[in-house]
């Protein structure tokens, strides 16, 4: 009779926070289990920056809240789930107290942006979106760079596809915010010729 392999103990959000970032990997918790991912690619980072700048340019002058890149959110407890979306927005009235600002945010962001990387699996992406919405996120944008498309997901189960020529809006989360998808998700530039 063989002995089953040992099961790794479930981690808490606090234990995840203590792991820190000693290498280039990104860590999340899904129901207490550590999920390790390689860092995103360069173009992914370019798009995250463009989206952050566009949102922050609307949010900050109006005092609406905070736009942040790759911050951890505790979406569920016992067992803990901690996700780190590529870009997120939290309304001013929901900002964490000063003493908790350096830790993971307890709860869901109001708006979450996930940028799809070539290695992302559809099932895992769907679980992420469902988890954000179940935790209280009011709007999730999933960005597909290869086809220059953004899908806006809402808690009522609706999802609207925005192509590159469409205008993406902030809905009830960011009333008045609007931008063409092509401005957020430009075409990947060609590499310069050799020797250039």
N, C-alpha and C positions, 0 to 999 in steps of 0.2 A: 504494500500500500504506500503510495507516494504522498508526501506532505505538500499541501498547497503552498505556493510562495507567499511570503509575508505581505500583508496589506499595509501600505504606507498610511501613517496616521493622518487624519484630516487636519488641515491647518486653519488658523483663524486669520482675519484681516490684519491683526496686530503682528502675528508671526510673519506674514508676508511682508509687511512693512520693514521688519527687522532684517529680512534677507538682503534688502538693499540692491543696489545695482553694481556689483563688482565686475561685471562683464557687459557685453553689448546686448545681451538678451533681454527680452521683455517678459515680465512675469504677471500672470493673472491667477485668480482663484476661481474655480467653478465647483460649487458645492463642496468646498473644502479641499479640493484636489488642485495641486499646482499645475499650471499650464505654462509651458515655456515656448517662446517664439523667437525666431531670429529678428534682428532689427529690420525695420522696413527699408525698402530701396530708396535710392536717391530721388527718383521722380515722385514717389509717394510723399517724401518730405517736402518737395517743392509744392505739391498740391495742398498738403496740410498747412503750409505757410500761407499760401494764397487765400485759402478759405478762412484761416484765422484772421488775417489782415482785413478781409472784406467784412467779416462779422464784427471784429473789434472796431473798425471804422464807423460802424453804425451804433454799436452798443455803448462804447465809452463816452462819446460826446453827449449822449442822452442820459447817462447815469443809470442805464438799465440793468447792469450787473457786470459779470466777468466772463470773458471768453478765454479759454485755456486749451493748451495742447497737451495730450498724453498725461492727464491726471487720473489718479485712481478713485473709483467710486464704489463704495460698499453697497451693493444692490440687494443683498440678502444676508441674513444671519442664521446660524445654527442649522445646517452648515453654511459657512460664509462663501459668498460670491463677490469677487472684486474684479471689475473691468476697468480698462484704461482706454477709452475711445481716443481716436486720433485728434479730434477737436470737440469741445463741448462748451455750452453756455449755461450759466446759473444766474437766475434773476437776483437783483439786489436784495430783495426781502428774504432770500433763502441762503445768503452767503454764510459760511461757517463762522463761528465765534473765533476771535483772534487766537486763542489758545489751541484751537483744533486745525487751523489753516495749514499747518505744515504736515498734517496726517492725511490719510485718505478721506474724501468727502463722505459723510454718512448719509446715504440716500442717492437718488438719481438726479442727473442733470436735467434741465428743462429741454435742452436741445443737444443731441448727440450726432456727430458725424463720423462715419466709418468709411475709410477709403479702401477699396478692394485691391488686394495685391494678387499677383499671378498665382501664388500658391494657396490662396484662400479657398476653402471648400464651401459650397453652397449651404449644406446642412448646418455647419458651424456658424456661418454668417446669419442664417435664419434664427438659430438659437440665441445668438447675441442680440439681435433686434428684438425678439420676443422677450428676452430678459430685461432689456432696457425699458420696454413699454410696460411690462408687468410691474416693474419697480417704481413707475411713476413718470418716466420720461414722456413728454407731450409730443415730441417730434424727433424722428430719427431719419437723417439723410444718409443713404448708402450711395457712395460715389463709385462709378465704374469708369476708370480712366481710359481703358482701351476703346470703349464705345462712346465716351464723352456723354455719359448719362448719369442722372441722379434720381434715385427712387426715394420719395418722401413717404415714410410710414407713420401712421397715427394710431393711437390706442384703440380706436373703434374698429381696427382691422383693415382699414382702407390703405391703399398704397397707390401713389400717383407717379407715373414715369415722366421725367422731364428730359427731353433730348437737348442737344447742344444749342438749338435756336430758341428753346423755351425759357421762360422766366421762372426762376425759383424764388418762392417767397417764404417769409418767416411765419406765416399763418398767425394763429393767436399767441404763439410764443414770442414772436418779434413782429408785431403789427407794423406795417409800413416798409419792412426790409424786403427788397427785391433786387435780383441780379440775374443776368443771363448766364445760363450754365456754361456757355463757351468762355465767359470771363473767368469763371472759377476753375474750369477744367480745359485748359488750352491743349492744342495738339502737342504731342511730344516732339521737341525739335530734333531735326536730323543732326547726326554727329558731324563735326567738321571733317573735311577730307583729310586724309593722312598728310602730316607735315604742316597742317594749318595751325 
